[in-house]
Amino acid sequence: MTNGARPRILYVEHDATSRVLVRRILTSEGYDVEFVEDGMSALRAARQIRPNLILVDINVGGLDGYEVATRIRSLEDLEQVPIVAVTSSVLHGDRERALISGCDGYIPKPIDVDRFPEQIRSYLGGLREEIDSAEEKAEHLEAYTQRLVKRLEEKVRELEQAHGELQRIEEMKSDFIILASHELRTPLTSVYGYVQMLLRHPEIPGGYDEGPYEEGSPRHILEAIADACKRLHVVFDEIRNVSLIDADRLDVAREAVNLGPMVEDVVENLRGFGPSRSLAFEYEGLADLPVIQGDAKRLRQALWNVISNAMKYTPDGGQIRIVGQSIDNTVHLTVEDSGVGIPKEEQERIFDRFRVLEDRTLHRSSKTGFMGAGLGLGLMVAKGIIEAHGGQIWVESEGYDKERLPGSTFHILLPVANTATP
């Protein structure tokens, strides 16, 4: 404490009446007093304000006063700060337990208003209370250790119960999402089917044989509805697959899959899925890849998600290069773009659910438009599908830069033989 500085006291107390009384006494004596109401807040405040003295009520919530004292004694730069129990716990052994836990003093409640300022000055001046005999100290230390173990056991049991309840809720949530997505897809499929029937009806002008149609015409409206249905189908699939992955219920089929033609077909579909993009695609080694065993539908979705991600973060005029290699008994695909890149700190978290690099307030629903953002589920779903096939996915990038465009490279490694769990 520097010369002239007001001593700072941290008081851990949940009772408002006690806080008001102590504040009046200590501020009138020239002390700065900070208050917190529970044990965890006391630890945070002690680290932050570095008090000259800590007063703690034994019966605060969360960590109690004993545990607060024990923890503070292990904190660097705080181990020498005097801690004084100010408590209504005045039964036989309560003082000794306070001293064993790490307190330097013990002031029973109700406090003696006349003596209290002098007591505080004594502890700030170096007074440290001790237990009278080594035998008594050992006895109280053993009792305190047993008490801590019992408290720990109770907390572990509470955490196990909470974890079990969270698992139950998570399973209910996954089941609900899977059922809800199915129920929503059923009427949506009907809507899409009827729209397609109307588009083929001879009374709806503007078909392929009749040339272009006007914006706002019946055909334009129907095609907008069809496009919206397709986008909703993609959203439902993503949400459903996330729930299946979370619940470890993502089943994969075993069939022959030729990845080369699949990659090229995905790219062609993506080109027509969203707004027109001026992107150059280059392929290498895809024709030479061996046939693998896997789930064609799910692998197609994983490739769709990774390649559409590359398109989203590559500006017009950029290039996306997809390379296939056969390495030992695996297929190694790389999707390399010339886009904005990914920050180093995000490259592991990019596969987490709802992870979107851009500001969500700028959200757009386009899957392929530059910097368009979806739900932040695509890469998470791709990772789940690839890992369900016994494969791996990761990303490499020099960093994020909209001007320099360092790009990103996604690596997909898949075994030729299906190693997914039946």
Buried (B, 14 or more C-beta within 10 A) or exposed (E): EEEEEEBBBBBBBBBEEBBEBBBEBBEEBEBBBBBBBBBBBBBEBBEEBEBBBBBBBBEBEBBBBBBBBBBBBEEEEBEEBBBBBBBBBEEEEBBBBBBBBBBBBBBBBEBEEEEBBEBBBBBBEEEEBEBEEEEEBEBBBEBBEEBBEEBEEEEEEEEEEEEEEEEEEEEEEBEEBBEBBEEBBEEBEEBBEEBBEBBEEEEBEBEEEEEEBEEEBBBBBBBEBBBBBEBBBBBBBBBBBBBBBBBEEBEBBEEEBBBBEBBBEBBEEBBEBBEEBEBEBEBEBBEEBEEBBBBBEBBBBBBBBBBBBBBBBBBEEBBBBBBBBBEEEBBBBBBBBBBBBBBEEBBEEBBEBEBBBBEEEEEEBBBBBBBBBBBBBBBBBBBBBBBBBBBBBBBBBEBBBEEEBBBBBBBBBBBBEBEBEE
